[in-house]
């Protein structure tokens, strides 16, 4: 893909939520810094309103994202097609800092809501036009003695690439809710983080219903700071995945996954961080005809 023109003002992206290993304090500090002094902010009492708008024009030499090796319905080989796309992305962020008191212990609490949309229009292939919407809500509470609680919900209503000239875009709705509880100051030499995450995915098309699924993940992480910039941790997670439909011919199936990892995180500079985890993953499928997964896992 070649970018032809980019016009942007305070653009931002909707990140895929990843609650495993989130440092609640670091997240809150980053969010607080981003809410101060940004151009275009509107203050209405304690509420901070941040409207955003970006536009970009791109030339795409493969608008249908095909491999050029498949066969279309007319019997001809699929071919790559170029197009010019214009994407307009409006957005709105609301942030409400909450000062604690007798009714809510602690002093650094906040509520925030994010909405972003991508309106993607193609000059020559209107069937590839997309209207994607993303919504994220956060509630962060920092109680005395380092007891932190973070709630987050991320919702998206998007269209996936077709992958073929005669194929339609695939609409999919997904929602991820997570809760993270940190108890960093209750122990002398290590912290304790517990995370629960629920992920739900639903396709609009009946033909893709076999990919609809719901997953529950429970993660326990015990970090220990070797130095201000280096942290080591063991981590255990348990995941239950349930598909809406399950057929013998499908590779996916309801499963239970246990994962034990050990890892290290480091911060070389204020903007340069890294992490490495290695451990064991065991995935037990409910379908006895499918082979269970038993493997070593490494994540960098």
VOPAGU-2260 file (C-alpha; in pm, 1 decimal, decimal comma):
REM VOPAGU-2260
SITE   aa  ch    i         X         Y         Z
SITE  UNK   A    0       0,0       0,0       0,0
SITE  UNK   A    1     134,7     345,7     -96,6
SITE  UNK   A    2      24,4     651,2      94,9
SITE  UNK   A    3     -43,7     937,3    -140,5
SITE  UNK   A    4    -161,6    1215,4      91,3
SITE  UNK   A    5    -214,2    1249,4     462,8
SITE  UNK   A    6    -401,8    1531,7     633,7
SITE  UNK   A    7    -427,3    1481,2    1007,3
SITE  UNK   A    8    -506,2    1667,3    1326,3
SITE  UNK   A    9    -462,4    1490,1    1661,0
SITE  UNK   A   10    -535,6    1149,8    1510,0
SITE  UNK   A   11    -541,2     850,2    1738,1
SITE  UNK   A   12    -594,6     477,5    1698,5
SITE  UNK   A   13    -822,6     230,6    1869,0
SITE  UNK   A   14    -596,9     -29,8    2022,5
SITE  UNK   A   15    -689,6    -387,7    2065,2
SITE  UNK   A   16    -729,3    -434,9    2434,3
SITE  UNK   A   17    -455,1    -641,6    2601,0
SITE  UNK   A   18    -503,1    -643,5    2975,3
SITE  UNK   A   19    -230,2    -899,3    3045,8
SITE  UNK   A   20      54,8    -727,0    3223,2
SITE  UNK   A   21     -93,7    -375,2    3219,3
SITE  UNK   A   22      70,6    -150,0    3476,0
SITE  UNK   A   23    -229,7      40,1    3611,0
SITE  UNK   A   24     -25,4     326,0    3754,9
SITE  UNK   A   25     173,7     370,7    3433,6
SITE  UNK   A   26    -145,8     365,2    3229,3
SITE  UNK   A   27    -307,7     625,3    3451,3
SITE  UNK   A   28      -4,1     853,0    3439,4
SITE  UNK   A   29       8,1     829,8    3059,9
SITE  UNK   A   30    -362,7     903,9    3033,0
SITE  UNK   A   31    -330,8    1199,0    3269,8
SITE  UNK   A   32     -41,1    1348,2    3075,7
SITE  UNK   A   33    -226,8    1311,3    2746,4
SITE  UNK   A   34    -524,9    1500,3    2890,7
SITE  UNK   A   35    -325,1    1810,3    2984,7
SITE  UNK   A   36    -226,9    2073,7    2735,0
SITE  UNK   A   37    -349,9    1902,9    2418,0
SITE  UNK   A   38    -464,0    2138,8    2141,0
SITE  UNK   A   39    -836,5    2142,9    2076,1
SITE  UNK   A   40    -940,8    2055,1    2430,6
SITE  UNK   A   41   -1264,2    2192,5    2571,3
SITE  UNK   A   42   -1307,5    2220,0    2948,0
SITE  UNK   A   43   -1659,3    2211,8    3089,2
SITE  UNK   A   44   -1614,1    2220,8    3463,0
SITE  UNK   A   45   -1404,8    1914,9    3553,6
SITE  UNK   A   46   -1500,2    1741,0    3226,1
SITE  UNK   A   47   -1235,1    1742,3    2951,7
SITE  UNK   A   48   -1373,3    1717,9    2597,0
SITE  UNK   A   49   -1130,7    1631,8    2317,4
SITE  UNK   A   50   -1284,4    1620,7    1965,4
SITE  UNK   A   51   -1060,0    1478,9    1693,4
SITE  UNK   A   52   -1066,6    1452,8    1316,2
SITE  UNK   A   53    -827,5    1306,0    1063,4
SITE  UNK   A   54    -841,2    1239,5     691,0
SITE  UNK   A   55    -609,5    1044,7     468,1
SITE  UNK   A   56    -599,0     961,1      98,8
SITE  UNK   A   57    -418,8     644,8     -10,0
SITE  UNK   A   58    -346,8     456,1    -328,5
SITE  UNK   A   59    -389,2      80,9    -282,8
SITE  UNK   A   60    -247,6    -155,1    -546,3
SITE  UNK   A   61    -451,7    -448,2    -409,6
SITE  UNK   A   62    -793,1    -312,8    -304,0
SITE  UNK   A   63    -948,9    -660,7    -269,9
SITE  UNK   A   64    -649,8    -804,0     -81,9
SITE  UNK   A   65    -631,0   -1108,2    -307,8
SITE  UNK   A   66    -333,7   -1335,2    -364,0
SITE  UNK   A   67    -388,8   -1329,8    -744,0
SITE  UNK   A   68    -374,8   -1711,1    -733,5
SITE  UNK   A   69    -741,7   -1788,0    -666,6
SITE  UNK   A   70   -1026,4   -1841,1    -914,3
SITE  UNK   A   71   -1328,5   -1607,5    -925,2
SITE  UNK   A   72   -1687,7   -1724,9    -979,7
SITE  UNK   A   73   -1661,3   -1656,8   -1353,5
SITE  UNK   A   74   -1380,1   -1907,8   -1379,7
SITE  UNK   A   75   -1114,0   -1645,4   -1436,5
SITE  UNK   A   76    -811,7   -1600,7   -1219,0
SITE  UNK   A   77    -851,0   -1331,0    -957,7
SITE  UNK   A   78    -643,7   -1024,5   -1030,9
SITE  UNK   A   79    -515,3    -743,1    -817,5
SITE  UNK   A   80    -694,5    -412,6    -864,5
SITE  UNK   A   81    -567,9     -72,3    -764,4
SITE  UNK   A   82    -786,1     201,0    -619,0
SITE  UNK   A   83    -772,5     533,9    -439,9
SITE  UNK   A   84    -934,2     539,9     -95,6
SITE  UNK   A   85   -1033,2     833,2     119,6
SITE  UNK   A   86   -1070,4     770,9     493,5
SITE  UNK   A   87   -1230,7    1025,6     725,0
SITE  UNK   A   88   -1196,0     949,0    1096,7
SITE  UNK   A   89   -1391,5    1162,5    1344,2
SITE  UNK   A   90   -1353,3    1094,6    1715,2
SITE  UNK   A   91   -1443,1    1219,8    2059,2
SITE  UNK   A   92   -1280,0    1159,3    2396,5
SITE  UNK   A   93   -1436,3    1250,6    2730,0
SITE  UNK   A   94   -1231,6    1245,0    3049,7
SITE  UNK   A   95   -1360,6    1311,3    3399,2
SITE  UNK   A   96   -1101,6    1320,9    3680,3
SITE  UNK   A   97   -1253,3    1236,2    4018,0
SITE  UNK   A   98   -1103,5    1361,1    4340,0
SITE  UNK   A   99   -1149,7    1120,1    4625,6
SITE  UNK   A  100   -1301,4    1200,9    4961,2
SITE  UNK   A  101   -1473,9    1038,3    5252,8
SITE  UNK   A  102   -1717,1     871,5    5011,8
SITE  UNK   A  103   -1439,5     741,5    4781,6
SITE  UNK   A  104   -1098,4     685,2    4944,3
SITE  UNK   A  105    -793,8     783,4    4743,8
SITE  UNK   A  106    -733,4    1089,4    4528,3
SITE  UNK   A  107    -651,6     974,8    4171,7
SITE  UNK   A  108    -964,8     836,2    4007,7
SITE  UNK   A  109   -1090,1     892,9    3655,4
SITE  UNK   A  110   -1362,0     801,9    3408,7
SITE  UNK   A  111   -1313,8     823,9    3032,5
SITE  UNK   A  112   -1495,1     736,2    2712,5
SITE  UNK   A  113   -1355,6     720,0    2358,9
SITE  UNK   A  114   -1540,6     703,1    2027,1
SITE  UNK   A  115   -1375,9     679,2    1687,3
SITE  UNK   A  116   -1511,6     604,4    1340,6
SITE  UNK   A  117   -1340,8     524,7    1009,1
SITE  UNK   A  118   -1540,2     610,0     697,2
SITE  UNK   A  119   -1343,0     452,5     414,3
SITE  UNK   A  120   -1459,5     521,5      59,4
SITE  UNK   A  121   -1307,1     380,1    -260,1
SITE  UNK   A  122   -1312,7     571,4    -587,1
SITE  UNK   A  123   -1365,7     272,3    -820,6
SITE  UNK   A  124   -1479,3     -15,0    -598,1
SITE  UNK   A  125   -1769,0     105,8    -386,3
SITE  UNK   A  126   -1840,5    -249,9    -267,8
SITE  UNK   A  127   -1523,0    -221,2     -58,6
SITE  UNK   A  128   -1640,6      89,9     129,1
SITE  UNK   A  129   -1630,7      51,4     505,4
SITE  UNK   A  130   -1789,3     225,3     803,2
SITE  UNK   A  131   -1610,3     110,1    1116,6
SITE  UNK   A  132   -1692,4     223,0    1470,5
SITE  UNK   A  133   -1491,8     182,7    1790,6
SITE  UNK   A  134   -1598,5     267,7    2146,5
SITE  UNK   A  135   -1389,4     231,7    2461,8
SITE  UNK   A  136   -1478,2     316,6    2821,5
SITE  UNK   A  137   -1242,2     317,5    3120,0
SITE  UNK   A  138   -1292,0     354,7    3492,9
SITE  UNK   A  139    -977,1     373,3    3705,9
SITE  UNK   A  140    -969,4     390,3    4084,0
SITE  UNK   A  141    -649,0     432,3    4286,8
SITE  UNK   A  142    -715,3     364,5    4652,4
SITE  UNK   A  143    -470,5     412,4    4943,1
SITE  UNK   A  144    -168,3     182,5    4982,2
SITE  UNK   A  145    -147,6     119,5    4607,1
SITE  UNK   A  146    -472,6     -73,8    4575,6
SITE  UNK   A  147    -577,9      -5,9    4213,9
SITE  UNK   A  148    -884,4    -123,4    4020,2
SITE  UNK   A  149    -923,2     -73,4    3646,4
SITE  UNK   A  150   -1240,6    -150,8    3448,0
SITE  UNK   A  151   -1237,0    -133,6    3069,6
SITE  UNK   A  152   -1485,2    -216,2    2795,0
SITE  UNK   A  153   -1399,1    -201,8    2424,8
SITE  UNK   A  154   -1666,1    -238,0    2155,5
SITE  UNK   A  155   -1614,8    -243,7    1780,4
SITE  UNK   A  156   -1850,4    -275,0    1483,8
SITE  UNK   A  157   -1630,7    -324,7    1177,5
SITE  UNK   A  158   -1605,2    -478,0     832,5
SITE  UNK   A  159   -1327,2    -719,9     748,4
SITE  UNK   A  160   -1151,1    -739,8     413,3
SITE  UNK   A  161   -1327,8    -958,9     158,8
SITE  UNK   A  162   -1025,9   -1142,1      20,6
SITE  UNK   A  163   -1190,2   -1191,8    -318,8
SITE  UNK   A  164   -1333,7    -993,3    -609,9
SITE  UNK   A  165   -1676,0   -1156,0    -579,1
SITE  UNK   A  166   -1681,5   -1178,9    -198,9
SITE  UNK   A  167   -1856,7    -932,7      29,0
SITE  UNK   A  168   -1708,4    -748,3     323,6
SITE  UNK   A  169   -1764,1    -936,3     646,6
SITE  UNK   A  170   -1931,4    -737,7     923,5
SITE  UNK   A  171   -1827,0    -838,4    1273,1
SITE  UNK   A  172   -1912,5    -706,1    1619,2
SITE  UNK   A  173   -1672,0    -770,5    1904,1
SITE  UNK   A  174   -1670,3    -666,6    2268,3
SITE  UNK   A  175   -1403,1    -707,4    2533,0
SITE  UNK   A  176   -1462,3    -637,2    2900,9
SITE  UNK   A  177   -1176,1    -654,4    3147,7
SITE  UNK   A  178   -1112,7    -595,5    3514,7
SITE  UNK   A  179    -767,3    -560,4    3664,9
SITE  UNK   A  180    -693,8    -548,3    4037,8
SITE  UNK   A  181    -345,4    -453,8    4161,9
SITE  UNK   A  182    -219,2    -492,7    4519,1
SITE  UNK   A  183     133,2    -348,0    4486,2
SITE  UNK   A  184     193,1    -201,2    4831,6
SITE  UNK   A  185      55,6    -483,4    5042,4
SITE  UNK   A  186     368,7    -696,5    5006,1
SITE  UNK   A  187     730,9    -610,4    5072,5
SITE  UNK   A  188     914,4    -756,3    4773,2
SITE  UNK   A  189     652,4    -828,2    4505,6
SITE  UNK   A  190     323,0    -702,7    4361,8
SITE  UNK   A  191       7,2    -897,7    4278,1
SITE  UNK   A  192    -205,7    -831,6    3968,6
SITE  UNK   A  193    -527,1   -1019,3    3891,4
SITE  UNK   A  194    -707,0    -976,3    3557,6
SITE  UNK   A  195   -1038,7   -1106,7    3429,3
SITE  UNK   A  196   -1122,6   -1060,5    3060,9
SITE  UNK   A  197   -1429,3   -1156,0    2858,2
SITE  UNK   A  198   -1419,3   -1148,8    2477,7
SITE  UNK   A  199   -1723,8   -1191,1    2253,8
SITE  UNK   A  200   -1727,8   -1197,0    1872,4
SITE  UNK   A  201   -2031,0   -1215,7    1642,2
SITE  UNK   A  202   -2031,3   -1213,7    1259,6
SITE  UNK   A  203   -2329,2   -1072,5    1071,2
SITE  UNK   A  204   -2326,7   -1344,9     805,0
SITE  UNK   A  205   -2479,6   -1683,3     887,2
SITE  UNK   A  206   -2209,7   -1853,6     684,1
SITE  UNK   A  207   -1948,8   -1731,4     930,0
SITE  UNK   A  208   -2145,7   -1818,4    1244,2
SITE  UNK   A  209   -1901,4   -2103,3    1312,7
SITE  UNK   A  210   -1642,8   -1836,2    1401,0
SITE  UNK   A  211   -1865,6   -1669,9    1661,7
SITE  UNK   A  212   -1722,1   -1727,2    2006,2
SITE  UNK   A  213   -1705,4   -1617,2    2367,0
SITE  UNK   A  214   -1395,1   -1648,6    2582,8
SITE  UNK   A  215   -1322,0   -1600,2    2954,2
SITE  UNK   A  216    -964,9   -1542,2    3066,7
SITE  UNK   A  217    -829,7   -1533,9    3422,4
SITE  UNK   A  218    -470,6   -1420,8    3476,5
SITE  UNK   A  219    -259,5   -1399,0    3793,8
SITE  UNK   A  220      70,0   -1212,8    3772,2
SITE  UNK   A  221     327,1   -1159,0    4050,7
SITE  UNK   A  222     585,3    -898,5    3944,0
SITE  UNK   A  223     905,2    -826,0    4136,8
SITE  UNK   A  224    1116,1    -516,1    4070,1
SITE  UNK   A  225    1485,6    -602,8    4041,0
SITE  UNK   A  226    1555,0    -235,1    3978,9
SITE  UNK   A  227    1352,4      74,5    3886,5
SITE  UNK   A  228    1378,1     -30,4    3520,9
SITE  UNK   A  229    1374,2    -412,1    3536,1
SITE  UNK   A  230    1084,2    -633,3    3649,2
SITE  UNK   A  231    1058,3   -1012,3    3652,8
SITE  UNK   A  232     735,2   -1205,0    3700,3
SITE  UNK   A  233     568,4   -1546,8    3693,4
SITE  UNK   A  234     226,2   -1556,2    3529,6
SITE  UNK   A  235     -56,6   -1808,6    3516,1
SITE  UNK   A  236    -363,3   -1780,9    3293,1
SITE  UNK   A  237    -667,1   -1998,0    3238,3
SITE  UNK   A  238    -894,5   -1949,1    2934,8
SITE  UNK   A  239   -1233,2   -2098,9    2850,8
SITE  UNK   A  240   -1333,6   -2062,5    2484,4
SITE  UNK   A  241   -1682,9   -2148,7    2363,0
SITE  UNK   A  242   -1789,4   -2138,0    1997,0
SITE  UNK   A  243   -2148,4   -2077,7    1892,5
SITE  UNK   A  244   -2137,3   -2379,9    1663,6
SITE  UNK   A  245   -1886,7   -2660,8    1649,5
SITE  UNK   A  246   -1856,1   -2915,7    1370,4
SITE  UNK   A  247   -1609,6   -3196,3    1329,4
SITE  UNK   A  248   -1490,7   -3044,7    1000,3
SITE  UNK   A  249   -1408,5   -2712,1    1165,5
SITE  UNK   A  250   -1063,2   -2656,6    1313,0
SITE  UNK   A  251   -1207,6   -2454,5    1600,7
SITE  UNK   A  252   -1370,8   -2618,7    1898,3
SITE  UNK   A  253   -1460,6   -2538,9    2258,2
SITE  UNK   A  254   -1147,7   -2558,6    2468,1
SITE  UNK   A  255    -981,5   -2499,9    2804,8
SITE  UNK   A  256    -629,9   -2354,3    2803,8
SITE  UNK   A  257    -374,3   -2344,3    3086,0
SITE  UNK   A  258     -63,1   -2132,9    3042,3
SITE  UNK   A  259     229,7   -2088,9    3282,3
SITE  UNK   A  260     487,6   -1825,0    3190,4
SITE  UNK   A  261     792,7   -1653,2    3335,1
SITE  UNK   A  262     899,2   -1317,4    3199,1
SITE  UNK   A  263    1103,5   -1001,3    3224,7
SITE  UNK   A  264    1020,6    -639,3    3141,4
SITE  UNK   A  265    1267,7    -355,4    3103,4
SITE  UNK   A  266    1267,9      17,1    3030,4
SITE  UNK   A  267    1581,2     132,2    2855,4
SITE  UNK   A  268    1454,6     489,5    2820,5
SITE  UNK   A  269    1130,8     674,9    2886,7
SITE  UNK   A  270    1003,7     571,6    2542,7
SITE  UNK   A  271    1183,2     240,5    2493,2
SITE  UNK   A  272    1046,3     -65,5    2671,4
SITE  UNK   A  273    1057,9    -437,4    2606,4
SITE  UNK   A  274     939,4    -768,7    2746,0
SITE  UNK   A  275    1005,2   -1138,9    2701,4
SITE  UNK   A  276     797,2   -1432,1    2826,6
SITE  UNK   A  277     849,9   -1805,0    2795,1
SITE  UNK   A  278     653,3   -2094,0    2934,7
SITE  UNK   A  279     420,7   -2383,7    2868,2
SITE  UNK   A  280      75,6   -2390,1    2705,7
SITE  UNK   A  281    -172,6   -2676,2    2724,3
SITE  UNK   A  282    -500,5   -2650,3    2531,1
SITE  UNK   A  283    -760,1   -2919,7    2596,2
SITE  UNK   A  284   -1033,5   -2945,3    2329,2
SITE  UNK   A  285   -1379,5   -3063,9    2428,9
SITE  UNK   A  286   -1402,1   -3253,8    2100,5
SITE  UNK   A  287   -1222,0   -3583,8    2160,3
SITE  UNK   A  288   -1148,0   -3613,8    1786,7
SITE  UNK   A  289    -920,8   -3311,5    1796,5
SITE  UNK   A  290    -561,7   -3331,1    1914,6
SITE  UNK   A  291    -485,5   -3129,2    2225,7
SITE  UNK   A  292    -208,5   -2868,3    2209,9
SITE  UNK   A  293      88,9   -2916,4    2440,5
SITE  UNK   A  294     374,7   -2682,5    2354,4
SITE  UNK   A  295     641,3   -2438,9    2471,4
SITE  UNK   A  296     542,2   -2075,3    2412,2
SITE  UNK   A  297     770,9   -1772,7    2384,4
SITE  UNK   A  298     655,8   -1412,8    2340,1
SITE  UNK   A  299     887,3   -1120,1    2268,2
